[in-house]
Every structure is written in structure tokens, then in C-alpha cells.
Amino acid sequence: MSLEEKIFDKIFSSGLSGVKKTDLTKEFSSVNLDNILNTWIKQNKIIITKKGSTNYCWHKEGYFQYLLDSDPKFKYTFEILKEIQISFQNLSTSFDKHVEKIEGKMIVIMDSILATTTNKNAFENSISNPQKVINLQNFSEDFDLTISKYSDSIGWVPLATLRNDLSHKYEISEKEFYDLAEQLVNEDRSKYELSTGGNEGIMIRGLVYGYVRCL
């Protein structure tokens, strides 16, 4: 394990307590700690803020839990946002059901129109192509190769980077990519590790996990 990996794991394992920056400086005096930490801050991987008069370093997930436990206003705001999210999800589900009913009626109408035509070629051309079937084994191999291609010094890769490559190669949508990625991660948790951050990724308990690495 490299020094950078040790530093990151030290911050990650500190959980909601965080770790004092001064303690990191003492333990890892052989490296330019400020440069490493500033890079991770820019990559949205860690947070540095004061607890009392002392600077602490947190992994984003740990800092989020720290705020929930220590800041009543933050917890209250988060609970309200969760309720709003659930309301939107319920509304979306209801809307999708109505759309499905309309689509079902449209299909019946289109089938009726197609049944009345005497032009066989026109009938065949109106049938849409079947959905492309993805070989999960091939996708898994390309997923791992792409992680290896783009991973940084400690192995992390934005899922958005993987999506750009693999969605184009397999001709799939963003949602289809993340469905497949989530399936891979859930089936082999000992092989993959996720980290929060980024503008897109796999949603887990209301958080966006936008980074992945192979263990």
C-alpha cells in the first residue's frame, strides 16, 4: 500500500470523528501532505474544516454523518429533503403508471392499424428493433479494463468516465449503464469499492456514489 493510500485509508477509517490534520502531518512527515490533501479536496473526496479550534480531515461520508449527529439544523433540513425526495418518487411512480396505460392503448391502436394494411413490407418496417441484450461477462471485463485504464494513484475512477466509454461501446443509455454497474458491484462486493462524490453515479441511501475502484 502506497503512502497516499495509507493517508486516505486513515481519513476514511476515522468515520464521523474525523482525524486531526496535525496528527496526519506528524505521522506522514515524509510527504508534502498539503499538496495531497488539496488535490483530494478538488476531487471532492475529502473535507477539511475546524472542530473547535483544530482542523480535522473527514471523508465526505464520515463528515455527512458527523453533521447529522452534531448539527440539529442540518439533520432537520436533511429529513425535510428526504421527505421531498420520497414525495417526488411517489409522484413519478404514479405518473409512470398513467403513461404505461396510455402506451398500452396506443399499442392496441397501432396493432389495429397494422392489421388492416395489405403491404407486408410496410408492416415489417413498422416493427421496432428488439432491445439490445448485453453480455454481463463481457461488460464486466470491459468495466475492469476501463477502471485500470483511468485509475489514479490510489485506484479511484469517476463512474462518469467509465460511462462515457462503455455507453458508447455498448450503445446503452446512462440509466442502463448504472443499472449494469450497480449489478456488478452488488454481485461482487469484495472486488469493488465505491466512494461518494461526483455529479452522477450509483444512488445509495440518498447519496451519490460517483467513484469506484477495484480492490
C-alpha positions in Angstrom: 0.0 0.0 0.0 1.4 3.4 -1.0 1.7 6.3 1.4 -1.2 8.1 -0.4 -3.4 5.0 0.1 -2.4 4.9 3.8 -3.3 8.5 4.3 -6.6 8.2 2.5 -7.5 5.0 4.5 -6.5 6.8 7.7 -9.1 9.5 6.9 -11.7 7.1 5.7 -11.5 4.8 8.7 -11.8 7.8 11.1 -15.5 7.8 10.3 -17.6 10.6 11.8 -14.9 11.5 14.3 -12.5 12.8 11.6 -8.7 12.9 12.1 -6.7 15.9 13.2 -4.6 17.3 10.4 -1.7 17.8 12.8 -1.8 14.1 13.6 -1.5 13.3 9.9 1.3 15.8 9.5 3.3 14.1 12.3 2.6 10.5 11.0 3.3 11.3 7.4 6.1 13.8 7.6 8.0 12.4 4.7 5.4 13.7 2.1 4.0 17.0 1.1 0.7 16.4 2.9 -0.9 19.8 2.0 -0.5 19.1 -1.8 -2.1 15.6 -1.4 -5.0 16.9 0.7 -5.6 19.9 -1.6 -5.8 17.5 -4.6 -8.4 15.3 -2.8 -10.4 18.4 -1.8 -10.5 19.5 -5.5 -11.6 16.0 -6.5 -14.4 16.2 -3.9 -13.1 13.2 -2.0 -12.4 14.7 1.5 -13.4 17.8 3.6 -11.2 19.8 5.9 -12.9 22.0 8.4 -12.5 23.1 12.0 -13.9 21.3 15.1 -13.4 23.8 17.8 -10.0 25.5 17.0 -8.5 22.4 15.4 -8.5 21.4 11.7 -9.9 18.0 11.1 -9.9 15.9 7.9 -13.0 13.8 7.0 -14.0 11.5 4.2 -17.2 13.0 2.8 -19.5 10.2 4.1 -18.0 10.5 7.6 -18.4 14.3 7.6 -22.0 13.9 6.5 -22.7 11.5 9.4 -20.9 13.9 11.8 -23.2 16.8 10.7 -26.3 14.5 11.2 -25.2 13.7 14.7 -23.9 17.1 15.8 -26.0 19.7 14.0 -29.7 19.6 14.7 -30.5 22.1 12.0 -28.6 20.1 9.4 -30.4 16.9 10.4 -33.8 18.6 10.3 -33.0 20.0 6.8 -31.9 16.6 5.6 -35.0 14.9 6.9 -37.2 17.5 5.0 -35.2 16.9 1.8 -35.7 13.2 2.2 -39.4 13.7 2.6 -39.5 15.8 -0.6 -37.5 13.2 -2.5 -39.9 10.5 -1.4 -42.9 12.7 -2.5 -41.3 13.2 -5.9 -40.6 9.5 -6.3 -44.2 8.6 -5.4 -45.4 11.3 -7.9 -43.1 9.9 -10.5 -44.4 6.4 -9.9 -48.0 7.5 -10.3 -47.1 9.4 -13.5 -45.3 6.4 -14.9 -48.4 4.2 -14.3 -50.6 6.6 -16.3 -48.0 6.7 -19.1 -48.0 2.9 -19.2 -51.7 2.9 -19.6 -51.6 5.4 -22.4 -48.8 3.4 -24.1 -50.8 0.2 -23.8 -53.8 1.9 -25.6 -51.5 3.3 -28.3 -50.1 -0.2 -28.9 -53.6 -1.6 -29.3 -54.4 1.2 -31.8 -51.2 0.7 -33.8 -51.8 -3.1 -33.9 -55.2 -2.5 -35.3 -53.9 -0.1 -38.0 -51.1 -2.5 -39.0 -53.6 -5.4 -39.2 -55.6 -3.6 -41.9 -52.7 -3.0 -44.2 -52.1 -5.2 -47.2 -48.5 -4.1 -47.6 -46.3 -6.7 -45.9 -43.1 -4.7 -46.3 -44.7 -1.6 -44.7 -45.9 -3.8 -41.8 -42.4 -5.3 -41.2 -40.7 -1.9 -41.4 -43.0 -0.5 -38.7 -41.8 -3.1 -36.1 -39.2 -1.6 -33.8 -35.9 -3.4 -33.3 -35.6 -5.6 -30.2 -33.7 -4.2 -27.2 -30.1 -5.0 -27.3 -29.0 -7.8 -24.9 -25.8 -7.1 -23.0 -23.5 -10.0 -22.2 -22.8 -9.3 -18.5 -19.5 -11.2 -18.5 -18.2 -9.1 -21.4 -19.4 -5.9 -19.8 -17.7 -6.9 -16.5 -14.4 -7.5 -18.3 -14.6 -4.1 -20.1 -15.7 -2.4 -16.8 -12.5 -3.7 -15.1 -10.2 -2.8 -18.0 -11.6 0.7 -18.1 -11.1 1.1 -14.4 -7.4 0.0 -14.9 -7.1 2.5 -17.8 -8.3 5.6 -16.0 -7.5 4.9 -12.3 -5.4 7.4 -10.3 -2.6 6.7 -8.0 -4.9 5.2 -5.4 -7.1 3.4 -7.8 -10.2 5.6 -7.9 -12.0 6.4 -11.2 -15.1 8.6 -11.7 -18.1 6.4 -12.8 -18.9 9.2 -15.3 -15.6 8.4 -17.1 -16.5 4.7 -17.3 -20.0 5.6 -18.6 -18.6 7.8 -21.4 -16.5 4.9 -22.7 -18.8 1.9 -22.1 -22.1 3.6 -23.0 -20.7 4.4 -26.4 -19.2 1.0 -26.9 -22.4 -0.9 -25.9 -24.8 1.7 -27.3 -26.7 1.9 -24.0 -28.2 4.8 -22.1 -26.9 6.4 -18.9 -29.6 4.6 -16.8 -28.8 1.2 -18.5 -25.1 1.7 -17.7 -25.7 2.5 -14.0 -28.1 -0.5 -13.7 -25.4 -2.8 -15.0 -22.7 -1.1 -12.9 -24.8 -1.5 -9.7 -25.5 -5.1 -10.6 -21.7 -5.8 -10.9 -20.9 -4.1 -7.6 -23.7 -5.8 -5.7 -22.8 -9.2 -7.0 -19.1 -8.9 -6.0 -18.7 -6.5 -3.1 -15.2 -8.0 -2.3 -14.0 -6.9 -5.7 -15.2 -3.3 -5.9 -15.3 -0.3 -3.6 -17.5 2.8 -4.1 -16.9 6.3 -2.8 -19.3 9.2 -2.6 -18.8 12.3 -4.7 -19.3 13.4 -8.3 -22.3 14.7 -10.2 -23.6 11.3 -11.2 -23.2 7.7 -10.0 -25.0 5.0 -8.1 -27.6 6.2 -5.6 -27.3 4.5 -2.1 -29.4 5.8 0.8 -29.8 9.2 -0.8 -26.1 9.7 -1.6 -24.4 9.7 -5.0 -21.5 7.3 -5.1 -19.6 8.6 -8.1 -16.2 6.9 -7.7 -15.2 3.2 -7.9 -12.0 1.2 -7.6 -11.0 -2.5 -7.8 -9.8 -4.0 -4.5 
